[in-house]
């Protein structure tokens, strides 16, 4: 997994007096620019920002950039989080106590200084192999985190107030500026997370780079592992919330069993609570596509796709007038699918009903699969949301199950082979299968 070569040095091989001047790595964290009064330059105002660099699964180092506002701002704007960069003409120093206190923890005993006086430079190094792998690799054990319920239940129950969390993005607010009494302008973005234990946990991001990155996260699909989150009771919200710190590192869509499991749960939960789907304006479908276009998403990374599509086609299969299963059972507390004949408690070990010793209560919902066809292809096993099924059939599930076979056939042929405009959501499961949910279906002439 190393990205080292004959023309540059690895982080683990750095030492004072090294003649090699080039280092390549992935940007894992990036602090905001701050100003300070230089005692070495006649009291002039200077600027600095820092970032964390990684070049292997086990090697990280802090980089600080010093200089005039123009120099520091130019370097700050030249790269983003998860970019691969090449650093030249840097100075190596022993890491001091403040480096460890105000930056993410790093494995190297050194830190790197880039200065305007030393002509330090950073440029893109996008050709690094395995870049994506490093950005999705955790810096700690995959189970080294608290559930959102554990965080939400109160700071008094935790051993510490700075913790790691794992969650799925439910909503991202736009970044805004805040000006506290100190007069310094701060930037913040609020992200709402959920997991198997709670459906809403607020995380405030106090960082321009992370806040900007968060605007690209997908509701109900992006999984985030966030380190060193400060948790405290928020009087305004009357609940425990989290906020990022100078030591925070965000790993987006980590490649771990825990993240894969949470992603799968998020897809099932979203299907059960489809009224929340698409609550971001950026998630609205805007382009008409064919079924063939839709099938091409099966080649995409399962953690990076949760996309809306508009299809014009026909329902070519709708088996509601036979003996196929048309409903399922879900835990009313967490939304996890349960088998009514064999399960006496929720299979989700972190479900509130399980952790609190409560009896399992279930909800029934439509579980109907259809085939969609157009002039290009046919896609099978498309799931109709419970809410949409009620709209299409005109009855709730309990009444639907009482209908005669003649009534069911009549409803079936009301939709079969009719030209419809459909809005669907596509994602890829961890096994590589295309998952399609139909969230809207309207007949067109």
PEURQUI-V636876 format. One record per residue. RES is the residue in three letters. SS is DSSP state (~ for helix, > for strand, _ for the rest). PHI is phi in degrees with one decimal (none if undefined). D_LAST is the distance of its C-alpha to the last C-alpha in whole Angstrom. Layout:
{{RES/SS/PHI/D_LAST} {RES/SS/PHI/D_LAST}}
This chain:
{{UNK/_/none/56} {UNK/_/-65.1/59} {UNK/_/-114.5/58} {UNK/_/-86.3/61} {UNK/>/-157.9/63} {UNK/_/-67.2/66} {UNK/_/-99.5/65} {UNK/>/-149.7/64} {UNK/>/-110.1/65} {UNK/_/-88.8/64} {UNK/~/-58.5/64} {UNK/~/-66.0/66} {UNK/~/-98.0/69} {UNK/_/-67.4/69} {UNK/_/-157.2/73} {UNK/_/-59.6/75} {UNK/_/94.5/76} {UNK/_/-63.8/73} {UNK/_/-90.5/73} {UNK/_/-77.0/70} {UNK/_/-110.0/67} {UNK/>/-121.1/64} {UNK/>/-132.9/62} {UNK/>/-121.1/58} {UNK/>/-165.8/56} {UNK/>/-103.1/53} {UNK/>/-82.2/52} {UNK/>/-95.3/52} {UNK/>/-146.9/53} {UNK/>/-150.1/53} {UNK/_/-86.8/55} {UNK/_/-71.4/55} {UNK/_/-71.3/57} {UNK/>/-132.8/60} {UNK/>/-107.6/63} {UNK/>/-153.6/67} {UNK/>/-95.4/70} {UNK/_/-79.9/72} {UNK/_/-79.2/76} {UNK/_/-92.5/76} {UNK/_/-130.1/75} {UNK/_/64.5/77} {UNK/_/77.7/74} {UNK/_/-67.6/71} {UNK/>/-79.6/68} {UNK/>/-117.7/66} {UNK/>/-131.6/63} {UNK/>/-154.2/62} {UNK/>/-147.0/59} {UNK/>/-127.8/59} {UNK/>/-148.3/57} {UNK/>/-107.7/57} {UNK/>/-113.9/57} {UNK/>/-135.3/57} {UNK/>/-127.3/57} {UNK/>/-159.6/58} {UNK/_/-58.8/57} {UNK/_/-116.7/60} {UNK/>/-124.1/61} {UNK/>/-138.1/60} {UNK/>/-153.4/62} {UNK/>/-91.1/62} {UNK/>/-120.8/62} {UNK/>/-115.7/63} {UNK/>/-113.7/62} {UNK/>/-120.8/65} {UNK/>/153.6/65} {UNK/_/-70.9/64} {UNK/~/-60.4/61} {UNK/~/-64.3/60} {UNK/~/-65.1/61} {UNK/~/-66.5/59} {UNK/~/-64.4/56} {UNK/~/-63.5/55} {UNK/~/-71.0/56} {UNK/~/-58.2/54} {UNK/_/-79.2/51} {UNK/_/-83.3/51} {UNK/_/-152.0/50} {UNK/_/-123.6/48} {UNK/_/-58.0/48} {UNK/_/74.8/48} {UNK/_/-70.9/48} {UNK/>/-94.5/51} {UNK/>/-130.6/54} {UNK/>/-116.9/57} {UNK/>/-107.7/60} {UNK/>/-129.9/63} {UNK/_/55.4/67} {UNK/_/-107.8/67} {UNK/>/-109.9/70} {UNK/>/-103.6/70} {UNK/>/-132.9/72} {UNK/>/-68.8/73} {UNK/_/-68.0/70} {UNK/_/-102.1/71} {UNK/~/-65.5/71} {UNK/~/-68.6/68} {UNK/~/-61.1/66} {UNK/~/-74.5/66} {UNK/~/-77.0/65} {UNK/~/-109.5/63} {UNK/_/-135.4/61} {UNK/_/-55.3/59} {UNK/_/-62.4/61} {UNK/_/-126.5/62} {UNK/_/-85.6/64} {UNK/_/-76.7/66} {UNK/_/-79.6/70} {UNK/>/-111.0/69} {UNK/>/-134.7/67} {UNK/>/-106.7/66} {UNK/>/-116.6/66} {UNK/>/-114.9/65} {UNK/>/-130.5/66} {UNK/_/-62.5/66} {UNK/_/-64.5/70} {UNK/_/-89.7/70} {UNK/_/59.1/67} {UNK/_/-63.1/65} {UNK/>/-139.8/61} {UNK/>/-130.4/58} {UNK/>/-141.5/55} {UNK/>/-65.2/52} {UNK/_/-137.4/53} {UNK/_/-65.6/49} {UNK/_/-81.8/51} {UNK/_/-60.8/52} {UNK/_/-72.2/51} {UNK/_/64.6/50} {UNK/~/-59.2/49} {UNK/~/-63.4/46} {UNK/~/-60.9/48} {UNK/~/-68.4/51} {UNK/~/-71.1/48} {UNK/_/-104.7/47} {UNK/_/-99.1/50} {UNK/_/-70.9/52} {UNK/_/-94.6/56} {UNK/_/-137.9/57} {UNK/_/-65.1/56} {UNK/_/-66.7/53} {UNK/_/-103.2/54} {UNK/_/-86.6/55} {UNK/_/-157.8/53} {UNK/>/-100.6/53} {UNK/_/-69.3/50} {UNK/~/-67.1/48} {UNK/~/-67.7/49} {UNK/~/-61.3/53} {UNK/~/-69.4/52} {UNK/~/-73.4/51} {UNK/_/-71.2/53} {UNK/_/130.2/56} {UNK/~/-62.1/58} {UNK/~/-63.6/61} {UNK/~/-87.4/60} {UNK/_/-95.8/60} {UNK/_/-74.1/63} {UNK/_/-151.6/62} {UNK/_/-102.2/59} {UNK/>/-119.0/58} {UNK/>/-135.4/56} {UNK/>/-98.0/53} {UNK/>/-134.2/50} {UNK/>/-125.9/47} {UNK/>/-153.3/43} {UNK/>/-103.7/40} {UNK/>/-71.9/38} {UNK/>/-104.8/36} {UNK/>/-160.7/36} {UNK/>/-122.5/38} {UNK/_/-81.9/39} {UNK/_/-67.9/39} {UNK/_/-67.6/43} {UNK/>/-138.8/45} {UNK/>/-96.4/48} {UNK/>/-128.7/51} {UNK/>/-120.8/54} {UNK/_/-75.6/57} {UNK/_/-62.0/61} {UNK/_/-66.0/62} {UNK/_/90.1/60} {UNK/_/-78.6/58} {UNK/>/-78.3/55} {UNK/>/-113.1/53} {UNK/>/-116.8/49} {UNK/>/-141.5/47} {UNK/>/-140.2/44} {UNK/>/-101.6/43} {UNK/>/-117.2/41} {UNK/>/-99.1/41} {UNK/>/-113.2/41} {UNK/>/-148.1/41} {UNK/_/-149.8/42} {UNK/_/-68.8/43} {UNK/_/-104.9/45} {UNK/_/-153.9/44} {UNK/_/-97.5/40} {UNK/_/-159.4/42} {UNK/>/-138.5/44} {UNK/>/-91.9/45} {UNK/>/-121.0/46} {UNK/>/-97.5/47} {UNK/>/-97.4/48} {UNK/_/-107.1/51} {UNK/_/-162.3/50} {UNK/~/-61.8/48} {UNK/~/-67.1/48} {UNK/~/-68.7/46} {UNK/~/-62.4/44} {UNK/~/-66.9/43} {UNK/~/-61.6/42} {UNK/~/-62.4/41} {UNK/_/-64.3/38} {UNK/_/-95.3/36} {UNK/_/-69.4/37} {UNK/_/-98.3/33} {UNK/_/-59.9/33} {UNK/_/69.6/33} {UNK/_/-136.3/34} {UNK/_/-80.7/37} {UNK/>/-102.5/41} {UNK/>/-125.9/44} {UNK/>/-107.1/47} {UNK/>/-117.5/49} {UNK/>/-93.7/53} {UNK/>/51.7/56} {UNK/>/-89.9/54} {UNK/>/-84.7/56} {UNK/>/-111.4/55} {UNK/>/-158.8/56} {UNK/>/-75.7/55} {UNK/>/-98.9/53} {UNK/_/-64.7/54} {UNK/_/-65.4/51} {UNK/_/-86.9/49} {UNK/_/56.9/51} {UNK/>/-162.8/51} {UNK/>/-79.1/52} {UNK/>/-128.1/50} {UNK/>/-118.0/51} {UNK/>/-145.6/51} {UNK/_/-72.7/52} {UNK/_/-127.4/56} {UNK/_/-64.5/57} {UNK/_/-95.7/58} {UNK/_/-69.5/54} {UNK/_/-124.9/52} {UNK/>/-110.1/48} {UNK/>/-106.2/47} {UNK/>/-93.6/44} {UNK/_/52.6/42} {UNK/_/-62.2/46} {UNK/_/-89.7/46} {UNK/_/-134.0/48} {UNK/~/-62.3/47} {UNK/~/-64.4/47} {UNK/~/-69.5/44} {UNK/~/-62.2/42} {UNK/~/-64.3/42} {UNK/~/-66.3/41} {UNK/~/-61.2/38} {UNK/~/-63.4/37} {UNK/~/-62.0/38} {UNK/~/-61.6/36} {UNK/~/-65.5/33} {UNK/~/-67.4/33} {UNK/~/-65.4/34} {UNK/~/-65.0/31} {UNK/~/-65.3/29} {UNK/~/-73.1/31} {UNK/_/-118.9/31} {UNK/~/-66.6/27} {UNK/~/-65.9/27} {UNK/~/-87.4/29} {UNK/_/-63.7/27} {UNK/_/70.6/26} {UNK/_/-79.9/29} {UNK/_/-104.5/30} {UNK/~/-61.6/28} {UNK/~/-71.6/29} {UNK/~/-94.7/27} {UNK/_/-74.4/23} {UNK/_/-68.7/21} {UNK/_/-133.6/20} {UNK/_/-128.0/19} {UNK/>/-72.0/16} {UNK/>/-134.1/18} {UNK/_/-97.0/18} {UNK/~/-62.5/19} {UNK/~/-61.6/22} {UNK/~/-59.8/23} {UNK/~/-61.9/23} {UNK/~/-65.4/25} {UNK/~/-68.4/28} {UNK/~/-70.9/28} {UNK/~/-64.5/31} {UNK/~/-90.9/33} {UNK/_/-92.6/34} {UNK/_/-64.0/36} {UNK/_/-64.3/35} {UNK/_/-90.0/37} {UNK/_/-117.2/35} {UNK/_/-129.3/31} {UNK/>/-150.1/29} {UNK/>/-117.4/26} {UNK/>/-91.1/23} {UNK/>/-137.3/20} {UNK/>/-107.7/16} {UNK/>/-119.2/14} {UNK/>/-115.1/11} {UNK/>/-162.3/12} {UNK/>/-125.4/12} {UNK/>/-83.7/15} {UNK/>/-95.4/17} {UNK/>/-148.6/20} {UNK/>/-151.4/20} {UNK/_/-89.7/24} {UNK/_/-109.5/24} {UNK/_/-107.7/26} {UNK/_/-125.3/29} {UNK/_/-99.2/32} {UNK/_/-71.9/31} {UNK/_/-65.8/32} {UNK/_/-122.2/29} {UNK/>/-148.8/31} {UNK/>/-140.2/34} {UNK/>/-122.1/36} {UNK/>/-134.6/37} {UNK/>/-63.1/40} {UNK/_/-73.4/40} {UNK/_/-86.3/42} {UNK/_/-121.1/41} {UNK/_/85.2/37} {UNK/_/-70.8/39} {UNK/>/-64.9/38} {UNK/>/-131.4/40} {UNK/_/-92.7/41} {UNK/_/-63.2/42} {UNK/_/-84.2/45} {UNK/_/-122.1/47} {UNK/_/-102.8/47} {UNK/_/-106.9/49} {UNK/_/-142.7/48} {UNK/_/-62.8/46} {UNK/_/-70.6/46} {UNK/_/-79.7/46} {UNK/_/-65.2/49} {UNK/_/-102.2/48} {UNK/_/-64.4/46} {UNK/~/-53.7/48} {UNK/~/-67.1/48} {UNK/~/-77.7/50} {UNK/~/-66.3/52} {UNK/_/-98.6/53} {UNK/_/69.1/54} {UNK/_/-86.4/51} {UNK/_/-69.2/50} {UNK/_/-72.5/46} {UNK/_/-117.4/44} {UNK/>/-124.7/40} {UNK/>/-118.5/37} {UNK/>/-98.4/34} {UNK/>/-146.5/31} {UNK/>/-58.8/28} {UNK/_/-137.2/28} {UNK/>/-116.8/25} {UNK/>/-111.2/24} {UNK/>/-129.8/21} {UNK/>/-109.2/20} {UNK/>/-117.5/17} {UNK/>/-129.9/16} {UNK/_/-142.9/15} {UNK/_/-72.4/17} {UNK/_/-103.6/20} {UNK/_/-173.4/21} {UNK/>/-128.2/21} {UNK/>/-121.6/22} {UNK/>/-100.4/24} {UNK/>/56.9/25} {UNK/>/-83.4/23} {UNK/>/-88.7/24} {UNK/>/-96.2/22} {UNK/_/-65.8/24} {UNK/~/-59.7/25} {UNK/~/-63.7/24} {UNK/~/-67.0/20} {UNK/~/-59.6/21} {UNK/~/-62.7/22} {UNK/~/-65.6/19} {UNK/~/-69.3/17} {UNK/~/-90.1/20} {UNK/_/78.5/21} {UNK/_/-143.0/24} {UNK/_/-77.0/27} {UNK/~/-58.3/29} {UNK/~/-58.7/32} {UNK/~/-73.7/30} {UNK/~/-59.2/27} {UNK/_/-70.8/31} {UNK/_/-95.5/32} {UNK/_/-71.5/29} {UNK/_/-76.6/30} {UNK/~/-62.5/28} {UNK/~/-65.6/26} {UNK/~/-63.4/25} {UNK/~/-65.2/24} {UNK/~/-65.0/22} {UNK/~/-63.6/20} {UNK/~/-64.9/19} {UNK/~/-57.9/19} {UNK/~/-80.4/16} {UNK/~/-71.3/14} {UNK/~/-114.1/13} {UNK/>/-59.7/14} {UNK/_/63.9/12} {UNK/_/-86.2/9} {UNK/>/-73.2/7} {UNK/>/-133.0/8} {UNK/>/-102.9/10} {UNK/>/-120.3/13} {UNK/>/-106.3/17} {UNK/>/-126.1/20} {UNK/>/-111.8/23} {UNK/>/-119.3/26} {UNK/>/-152.2/29} {UNK/>/-118.0/32} {UNK/_/-73.8/35} {UNK/_/-66.2/38} {UNK/_/-89.5/38} {UNK/_/89.9/36} {UNK/_/-88.3/33} {UNK/>/-78.0/29} {UNK/>/-109.3/28} {UNK/>/-125.0/24} {UNK/>/-118.4/23} {UNK/>/-90.8/20} {UNK/>/-108.1/20} {UNK/>/-153.4/16} {UNK/>/-151.2/13} {UNK/>/-133.4/10} {UNK/>/-68.5/7} {UNK/_/-129.8/4} {UNK/_/-79.6/0}}
